[in-house]
């Protein structure tokens, strides 16, 4: 569960993105696992997921561009 206020918006780089509504200070906790809200998967279940028929999606690869 996200612990910071966010919004969806156009990234201008890769389509739709999730953005913080305010600056986040270094060291701020931004996420925590919340049973009943977040899902947990066994590694074997994740490994068993097949890629899309058209090949891996570019959206599946994180882009950690720095600004």
C-alpha positions as a printed NumPy array, in Angstrom:
array([[  0.   ,   0.   ,   0.   ],
       [  1.366,   3.383,  -0.941],
       [  1.889,   5.727,   1.983],
       [  2.297,   8.918,  -0.074],
       [ -0.291,  10.894,  -2.017],
       [ -0.05 ,  10.087,  -5.738],
       [ -1.715,  10.854,  -9.048],
       [ -1.859,   9.272, -12.503],
       [ -0.625,  11.377, -15.375],
       [  1.12 ,  11.427, -18.715],
       [  4.82 ,  10.751, -18.33 ],
       [  5.768,  12.334, -21.634],
       [  8.229,   9.488, -21.982],
       [  6.369,   6.183, -21.763],
       [  2.682,   7.028, -21.617],
       [  0.85 ,   6.801, -18.313],
       [  2.734,   7.087, -15.017],
       [  2.214,   7.279, -11.273],
       [  3.596,  10.444,  -9.688],
       [  3.896,  11.749,  -6.141],
       [  1.811,  14.866,  -5.542],
       [  4.56 ,  16.412,  -3.416],
       [  8.317,  16.068,  -3.003],
       [  9.343,  13.06 ,  -0.943],
       [ 12.197,  13.52 ,   1.489],
       [ 15.063,  11.036,   1.274],
       [ 14.451,   8.129,   3.627],
       [ 10.66 ,   8.552,   3.683],
       [  8.818,   5.223,   3.741],
       [  6.61 ,   5.23 ,   0.632],
       [  5.146,   1.711,   0.651],
       [  4.259,  -1.074,   3.07 ],
       [  2.766,  -4.528,   2.592],
       [ -0.838,  -4.498,   3.794],
       [ -2.486,  -7.964,   4.013],
       [ -5.938,  -7.955,   2.464],
       [ -5.01 ,  -5.129,   0.122],
       [ -1.672,  -6.166,  -1.414],
       [ -1.193,  -9.591,  -2.964],
       [  1.648, -11.983,  -2.219],
       [  2.796, -14.61 ,  -4.725],
       [  5.111, -17.576,  -4.329],
       [  8.23 , -17.254,  -6.535],
       [  7.276, -20.43 ,  -8.437],
       [  3.89 , -18.922,  -9.356],
       [  5.584, -15.782, -10.7  ],
       [  8.111, -17.86 , -12.657],
       [  5.245, -19.839, -14.231],
       [  3.606, -16.759, -15.78 ],
       [  3.921, -16.834, -19.564],
       [  4.928, -13.68 , -21.482],
       [  2.303, -12.055, -23.735],
       [  1.859, -13.673, -27.171],
       [  3.481, -10.675, -28.882],
       [  6.625, -10.923, -26.759],
       [  7.636,  -9.1  , -23.604],
       [  6.002,  -5.728, -23.186],
       [  8.184,  -2.662, -22.878],
       [  5.947,  -1.721, -19.941],
       [  7.201,  -4.769, -18.046],
       [ 10.729,  -3.36 , -18.007],
       [ 11.176,  -0.578, -15.451],
       [ 12.804,   2.577, -16.719],
       [ 14.591,   4.265, -13.848],
       [ 15.533,   7.443, -15.683],
       [ 16.95 ,  10.116, -13.426],
       [ 16.195,  13.774, -13.804]])
